[in-house]
Amino acid sequence: METMESMRRRRFMQAMAAAGAAVCMPLGGRHASAQGQTLTVTSYGGIWEKAIKECFVADFEKKNPGAKANVVLGGPAQWMGQVEANQANPPIHAIMNTVGLSLIAGRKGLVEKISAEKVPNLKDVPPRFAEVADWWGACFDYGSFGIAYHRDRVKNPPKSFAEFIDRTAKGEWMAGLPTISYPSTEQILIWSFSDILGGGVDNIDPFFKAADRMKKNILWWASVTDFLNQLDSGEIDIGMYWDGRTWAHYDSGAKHIAYVNPKEGGVMNPVVVQKPKNAPELAWKYIDSMFAPEPQAKFAEMLNYGVTNSKVVFNAKLKERITPWEQTRWPPFEKIAEKLPEWTERWNKEIGKKG
Amino acid sequence: MRLWRRFKRNPEAPMLGAFVVLFFAFMLAPILIVVIVAFNDANFVAFPLRGYSLRWFYRIVEYRPFLDSFVVSLELAFASTLVACLLGVPASLALVRGRSRYANAIATFLLSPLAMPLIVLGLAFLFYLSALGLGVSFLSLLISHTVVGLPYIMRTVAGVYRGVSSDFEETASILGANRPQTFWYVTLPLIRPGIFAGALFSILISFDNLPISFFFGSAETNTLPVVMLSYIEHQFDPSIAALSAVQMLLAVFALLVVERIYGLKHMSAPT
């Protein structure tokens, strides 16, 4: 039999729960708006946000009257965490991702497969851009990782990565290279150098030997803005960098920066877009806008990065700047993702003190 | 001559002075450079400046995510501090005067967020609060920021309250005051410096917090540090320097207001 005391206590707890819920509802309600005709889509900050809004969101809202897409700023790891924690009701409906994380998202069952039936504009995108993510999404944009340098301080820039390594080791300049904490270093540096110097995903000794030869003339950078800081301040004269970012910096007034697409080919780094499971079907329409030729052309113009719809025609300036995807080297993303823990451990042991 | 005599009498003093000056220069130089860079008229960060402009300050207003996230950060800092005060002040009073053998264990538990890496706490909160159905929302941010702010309130209030003799409260009680009256007219004025100091820490910690806010960013709830990080990772213009300069100005202004209306020296001990 219940005592009066326990009944009173239970009533008190019920009242507290009801009061709590009443307080919580308006606050939690901010999240509930991302339903039905309103999508939440992702972007990096700055010029990316402007480009995503002006190109893709605008196209989506124009083609789907009444629909709206809110843009959340952040990065892939953050968005992946949010989707994983809320699988039944994902707070994000179209997620921009790296190839490595997109494959993990697919394997974990967090995202849906993409197809030309769901995204009609995908028929104009070379299949390789979906195959690389195992069709757990597709790449809408890509950057190529080559060599950027200061025109006044490097009069005779290297034409290849191999030449860059040799001349850095000789001390012709101070060079900036990405450190292991930078998200794609395993592909754009470790695999790339190993590949060029006779190794590969199963043999990365050539990279570590090259790093050891160059160690006195290297400054590591951890973010894309670090590199530009180092170059502009005179700490480095040259380094490995993205094509689009180099040209964006050039266009902002830094006429001293220039880019070389190395003879071996820059390293491909695409951006994948994925639809989380249980996100509204409307998300496919937003993704379709991300692959439409007109918004993609505008996006390429704003960011100086390559886009993937083969119908996009670049103007003369962009044609000169954007590395055609066929001329880039594609890392074995999936194999590299498997090797990453081992490579990171080796990096920490051999380069860690400096990197 | 007088200087020389003073130097001969106490040769360590000038060396100490020089050390202090160098120390302050070392601490302040990076901040000063950030402020100077904010006035750069170039489209990219460069030092020394090539020309002066206020355009990057205008950019703070023009770029909506900066302004929107600034408002969210302010709302969050004040709301989480208020909740932390409502929970932390009674908890401190009970733990300081309480005779429970669990008092120490409870105090350690409530202070434990101080010892945990915030990134771990953020990830744990994301999954825990999502499992409770709160998901990525302002309420989740509020709960997690309250947990992080709570130890600051508790430490300062408990520290001040420990230094207050229980005689004051006993006297009030003997003179006929009931518990709420004793709290309102005796205890609260005595612990006010602790609450004020803790609240100030809590507001600043919340406003600057990145590792926890990072996991709860949505289109409506992104905080300023998350937007700043996302911006600086992908854009190389001096607007972040301008934003930092404004933040520093606000912090200095807040300290001046506190000093003016309350006095900073009163924040560490009962008056």
Interface residues (C-beta under 8 A of the other chain):
Chain A: C24 L27 G28 G29 R30 H31 S33 A34 T40 Y44 G45 G46 I47 W48 E49 N70 V71 V72 L73 G74 G75 Q78 G81 Q82 A85 N86 N89 P91 S223 V224 T225 L228 N229 D232 S233 H249 S252 G253 A254
Chain B: A42 N43 F44 V45 A46 F47 P65 L123 L126 F127 S130 A131 L134 G135 V136 S137 F138 L139 L142 F214 F215 F216 G217 S218 A219 E220 T221 N222 V226 V227 M228 L229 S230 Y231 I232 E233 H234 Q235 F236 D237
